[in-house]
């Protein structure tokens, strides 16, 4: 239903109203994560020295199929108040009305968020993807990209280094619209790629 009718209707409305479709999501990184492959002699377990600092740094971001990226790095838990702050900045930075597609996380569908969006319906509308369908959300491919790249230069020693590495990568990525557009070329996200070259 999402692919056959719900999303095509959203896309058609966005085109009629001149709105920009943003795909949003949250992710987190910790200093003792290692997404890569390990090797060791036969019969031995691969080991990697880590700092022991389990401090988490989180990211809330949106991407568009014309290569736009908006993000916020934070260390708190995701709440409706934090999400609202992000929405306010997103709307302020957008030249067009925003159609924001996110998963049905409680913070996204909280009454305070719904009330604020309703009061700003000329600037933003919120749509939720079907439950348990991350593969349909292009921003998930950004999440994979950043984890591979942030950890590529070695695991961070503490939260501050993780925060710095994450922001540096995202600021660099924001200047690479073609790379952001590539998240819409995966077979599961091609349906959202109208206009992507």
N, C-alpha and C positions, 0 to 999 in steps of 0.2 A: 504493500500500500504506500509506504514512504517513497519508493522509487517510481511507482506507477502513477501516483496522483498527488500525494501530499507535497513532496518537494517541487514537482513541476508547477503546481499552483503557487507556491511561495515564489519561485523564480519568475513566473509570469507577472505576479503582482509587483515584485521588485522592479522589473523592467518597465512596467506601466508607470510606477510612481517615482522612478529614478533613484531607487534605494540601492545601497551597497549591501551585499550579503557577506556577513562576517561569520566565520566558524570559530567557536571558542571552546576552550578546555583548560583544565588544570593538570599539572604534573608536579612531581617533587624529586629532588636529588638528595642523596646522603653521601657523606664522606667515606663510607665503607662499602660502597656499591662497586661492582666491577662487571660491566656488561660484556667484556671480551672473553676470549677463549684462553684457557690455561694449558700448559704442557708440563710434563714431568717424565722421569724415567719410568719404564714399565714397572708396575707394582707400587709406585709412589703417588701420593696425592699432590696435585699442583697447589702451591701456596703463594699468597701475595701479601706482603706487609701492608697493613692499613693503619691509619692514625688511631683508630678506636673511637674517634669522635663521631657519634651517630647523629649529630645535629643535622636537621633537615632544612633545606632551602626550597621554597615552592615557587611555581610560576603559573600565572594566569595570562593567557594570550589569545589573540584572534588573528586569523589570516583571511585574506580575500583572494579570489581567483585571478585578480590582476596584480598580485604580488605585494599587497600591503600587509604590514605586521604591526600589531599593537601588543604591548606586554607590560606586566607588573611583576616584579620579583618581591617575594615577601617571606617571612618566617613564621607568621602566626597561623592559626587554623583558619580554613576557609569558612567565612560566615556571611550572612546576608549583608551585613554592614560593609564588609570588605568588598564584596561583589558590587554593591551599590556604588562605592567609591570608584571602582574601576569603570562601571557604566557611565558615571558622570564624566570622567576623563575621556572615555571613548567617544561619547556624543560631542563633547567640546572640541575634540580633534578632528571630527568628521565633517566634511563639506556637504555630505548628503545624508539623508535619512539612513539609519542603520537597521537592517534585519539581522538579528543575532541568533544563530543556531547553536544550542548547547545541549548537553545531556541533562536528564531530570534530577540532578543533584539537589538535595534539600535547600541549599543556599540559593540556587537558581530559581526555585519555584516558591520561595518564602513569600508570605503575604506582604511584607514590607517591600520586597522587590517588585511584586506584581502591581502594588499600588503606585510605586514610583514610575514604573514603565507606563502604566495607564495614564498617569498625569503628564507624561512626556510622549504620548503616542504620535505626535507630529515629528518627533526626532528619532524614535526607536521603537521597534517591536521585537518581542522575544518569542522564539519557537523552540520546542524541545524535540530532539531526535528520539527515535524509538529506544526503549530500554535495551541495554546490552548490545549495541551496534557500533562500537568504536571504529570499526573498519570503514564506516561510511563518513567519518568526520576527518577532513583533510588535515586539521591541526594535529591529529594524532601522529602524522608522519613528521611534522616538525618536532614533536616530543621525542621520537626515535632519533632524529637527526641530531638534536642538541645533546642527548645523552652520550651518543657515540663521540661527538666532538669535544664536549666539555671534559670527558674522562680521558680523551686521547693523549693529552699532555701530562698524564699522571694524576693519581687521586689527590684531591686537596687535603691539606693538613688540618683545616678547621673550617668553621662555618663562614668566616669572613672571606677566606680564599675561594670557597665554593660560590659565594654570592658574587664576588668579583668576576670569576671565570664565566659564570652564567650570564651576567650582564654584558660582559665583553663580547661573548659569542652572539647574543641577541642583537646588540647594537651593530655588529658587523653584518649579521643576517638581514637586518632591516634595510641595508643598502644593496641587497641582492634580490630584486624582485623576481628574476628568472628562477632562482633557486626555490623561492617560496611558491611560485607557480608550479614547480615540478611536483609538489605534494598533491596536485590535482591530476596528475598523469598516471597514478596508480590505477590498476583495473577496478578497484572498489570505489574510487573517488572520481572517475571520469565523468560520471553523471553530473557532477557539480562544476565541471571544467569549461562550461560554455565560454568561448572567447579566448581560452588559453592556447597560446601558440606552441 
